[in-house]
Amino acid sequence: MGGVMRRELWVNAALWLGLICVPLWAHWAGEPFTITLATRAVIFAVAAVGLNIALGLGGLVSLGHAAFFGIGGYAMGILAFHAQNYQPLFEWPFVFEGSQSMPLIWVVAFAVSGLCAFVIGLLALRTSGVYFIMITLAFGQMFYFFSISWAAYGGEDGMLIYVRNGFPGLNTLDPIQFYGLCFAVLSAALLVQARLARSPFGLALNAARQVPERVRAVGLDPVRLRLLAFTLSGAITGLAGALFADLNRFVSPSMFSWQLSGEFIVFIIIGGTARLFGPVVGAMVFVGLEHLLGGLSEYWHVWFGALLLGIVLFGQGGVIGMIAGKARAHD
């Protein structure tokens, strides 16, 4: 066990350093597109880290996590839309004309996504198994069709944000500086997951996933544990949605699509379920293959599916598990 944990720590450290060195090299070499690809991978990794708290630690398979991703994106889009068009978002109890400040947008995206996750969790966690999966999928589709019909904010066409939002002391239009912000958010999300997994709450959540009857026997409520995990999971994924909308300077209903929820799950499976850096590896592999194979054929997902199938059949523990060993760090 100790050897497996040490190897995984070395793998995690190498990945973390790679996320620093590759964009810096691209900046030095004058390759802004490489930085943008890395930024896209990091943002997807943040979203998958959020899901990994619910899926990897809590055992909750959610096919509706794109709902929180989209809520975070629309939180950013609505605030920036009103700010850039000088139209008050609301006028009572005070006039608020929106905002293009990233810190404020992040707080709003995190809070609103977490609140929606709490409400959805209250209903969905009354069930389990395939019923939980279908309820989360249904909520995701509800948000998707609502955004299509929301004509005030672009409806099916989405919203274009003309200027990327600002962060104090930084030029967010500079690819390397915006990447640094996204990397800092990913590092914070990974730290939260690592601390959570080793905290009393994380240990109780892991126990509720494996033997809920014993958790009840010691006076803890497995549903409450899962609800807290689901709420935090949705909030982090919503924060990733705000970053993704800022990266593209565009918000559309596609951010709510169930296919995106499935991709988040695939990221975790490829990297390793409940592995700390599993979502990071999965996001990197997905974005890399999308770039390398997407230009060759529009059917590049076939090769991605073959990779996923191979990992599921022959590589238990995902890519990190194949390198570090089968045992998980939190077992």
N, C-alpha and C positions, 0 to 999 in steps of 0.2 A: 504493500500500500504506500509506504513512504517513498519508494522509488517511482511509483506511478505519479504521485503528487509532485515530486521534484521535477520529473520530466515535463509534466503539464505546466508547471510554473515557468520552466525554461521556454517552452513553446509559446506561452502567453507573452513572456517578456520579448521574445523575438518578433512576434506579431505586432506588439505595441511599438517597438522600435522601428519596424518596417513602416508603420503608419506615419511615423515622423520623418523617416529618411527619404522615402520615395517621393512625397510631394516636395520636399526641400530640393531634392535632385532635379525634379521637373521644373521647379522655379528657377534654379540655377541654369538649367539647359534651355530655358525659354519654351517650355511645353505646357502652356496653360490648360490645354485640353486634358492632359493627364491629371492635372490637379482637379479639374472638374469631375472626372471619372472617380477619383479617389474621394471627393466630397460626396458624390452620389452614393458610393459604397458605405461611407461612414454614416450617412443619414439613414440608409436602410438598416445598417447595423444597430443604430439607436432604437429604431422601431422594433427590430427583432429582439433586442435586449429587453425591451418592455414586455413583449409577448413571452419571453423566456421565463420571466418571473411567474407568470400565470401557468405556463405550460410545463417548463422544466422543474420548477419548485412545487407548484400547486397541482400539477397534473390536469390542468384545465385546457382542453383543446378548443380554441376559439376560432371559428371561421368568420368572425365579424370584427376582428381587430382593425380592419381598414376603416371602420366607422370612426374610431378614435383618431386614426391618421388623418382622415378627411376633416374631422371636426377641428383638429389643430390647424390644418391648412386653411380652412374657411375662417377660423378665428383671426389668423394673420391677414387673409385676403380682405375681410370685411373692415378690420381696423385700418389697413393701409388704403383701401378704396375710399373710405370717407375722408381720410387725411389728405390724400392727393387730389380729391375733388372738392375739398372745402365744404362738404355737406355734413352737418351734425349727425352723429349716430343716434343720439337722443338729446332732448332738451329739458328733461325733468328727471331728477330734482336739480340738475345743473346741466349746462351745455357741454357736451363732449363731442369733439369733432374727429374722433379716431386717433390713431397714432402710427408713427413709423419708427418707433423706438423698439429695437429688438428685445431688450430686457422686459419691457412692459408686455409686449406681444407674447413672449415666452411664458410669463406668469399667467396671462389670460388663457393661452392654449393649454397649459398644464392643468389649470384649475377647471376649465370647462370640460375638457376631456375626462378628467378624473371624476367630476360630478356625473357626467353621462355614464361612465363606467360603473359608478356606484349604483345608479338607478337601474341600469341594465342588469348588473350583477344581482341586485335584490330579487329580480324576477327570474333570471336564467338559473340561478343557483338553487332554485326550488326543485330543479331537475338534475339529472346527471347523464353521463354517457352520450349517446347519440342525440338525445333530446336537448341536452345543453348545446351541443354543436349546432343543431338546427335552429335553436332560439337565437343564438348569437348571429348566425347567418341571416335570419329573418330581420333582426335589428339593423344589420349592415345594409341589407337591401332597402329597408325603409328609408334610411338616410340617403341612400343613393338616388332613389326615385324622388325624394323630397328635394334634393339639390337640383335635379333636372327641372323640376317645376318652379324653382325659386327664381322667377324672372328678374327680380330686383337686383340679383347678383349674378346675372349672366345666364342663368338656366343651364341648358345643355351645352352652351358655348363656353361657359366658365368666365373667369375674370382675369384680365391682364393687369399686372402691377408694373407701372412704368419704371420705377426706380427701386432698387433693393433697399430694404429698411436699414437703418443706421444703428451702430453700436458705439458708445462713447469711446473716443480715442483711436478708433480704427476706421480704415477705409474698406467697407464691406464689398465694394465693387472689385477690389483686388482679390483675385482667386485664392492666393495663398493666405491672406488674412481671413477671408471667410472660411476657408478650410480649417484654419486654426480654431475658430469659434466652434465649428461643428465637431472637431476632434476633442476640444475641451468638454463639450456636452457628452460625447461618447465616453470619455474617461470618467466623468462624474457618474454616468449611468452604470458603468461597469463597477465602479466603487460601491455604489448603492447595492447592486446585486450581490457583490462579494460579501459586504458587511451583513446584508440581509440573510444570506444563506447560512452564515455562522452565528447569527443572533438567536436568542431563545424563540423569537417569533418564527424565524426561518426553520429552525429545527422542529417546532410544533407543526408548521405548515407541511414540512416533508413527512412528518409522522401521519398527518391527516390524509396525505396522498396515499400512503402505504397501508396504514391500519387505522381507519377513522374510529373504529370501536374503542380502541385503547385510548385515543385522545379524549373521547367522551368520558371514559372511565376515570380520567384524572381531572375532570371538571372543565375541560375546554370545549368550545363549540367549533367543529370543523367548518361549518358554513360561514361563520364570522371570519375565521382565518382566511378562507378562500376569498371572501368578499373584499377584505383588506388587500390581499394580493392582487385581485382582479382590478381593484380601483387604482392602485399604484401602477399596475401594468398598463392600463388604459391611459393614465396621465403621461407616462413616459413616451408611449407611442404617439400621443397627441402632440407632444413637444417635437418629436421627429417630423410630424406632418407640417408644423409651422416652419421648420428648417427647410423641408423639401419645397414648400411653396415659395420660400425666399430664394432658394437656389434657382428655380425655374422662372421666378417672377410671374407665376401663373397658377391659378387654382381652377380645378374642373371637377365634375362629378366622378371622373375616373379614379379619384383618390379614395372613393368609397367602394370600389369594385371588390367583389368577393374573390376575384382572381388574385388581387394584391394581398388579401388575407392569406390565401393559400401560399403565396410566395414567401411571406414571413415565416410560415410554418416550415417550408422547405429550407429556408436559410438555417433554421435551428437544427433540422434533421441532418443536413449536410455537414455542418460544423460539429454537431454533437449535442443532443438534448441535455439540458442542465449544465453543460460545460460553460464556464465563464466567457470564453472567447469563441464559443461555437457560433453565435449569431454573426460575429465579425467575419469569421472564415466563410460562412455561407453567403453573406452579402458580397464579399470580395470575389468569390467564385462566380456568383451570378452576374455581377457587373462586368467581370472580366470576360466571361463567355459571351455575354450580350454584345460586347464591343468587338471581340475577335471573330465570332461566328455570325453575328447579326449582319455584318456587311457581306458575308458570303451567301447567305440564304435566309429567307424569311421563316424558314422552318427550323431554325437553330434550336428551338425548344426540344426537338427530338433528341438531340445530343445531350442537352441538359437533363432530360428525363432519363436517358440511359445512365448518366452519371449518378443520378439520384437512386435509380434502381440498383445499381452496383453497390452503392454505399449501404442501402437498406439490407441487401442480401448478404454482403460479404464484409462490411465494415461497421459492425456494431460499435456505437460510440462516436460515429461520425469521423471526420478527418482528424480531429484532435485525438479521438479515441484510438485511431489506428497508429498515431505517432506516439502518444504517451502511454497507452494501455487501456484496458477495458473498464477499470474501476473509476467511478466518478469521484471527484474531489470531496463531495459533501456526503458520500455514503459512509 
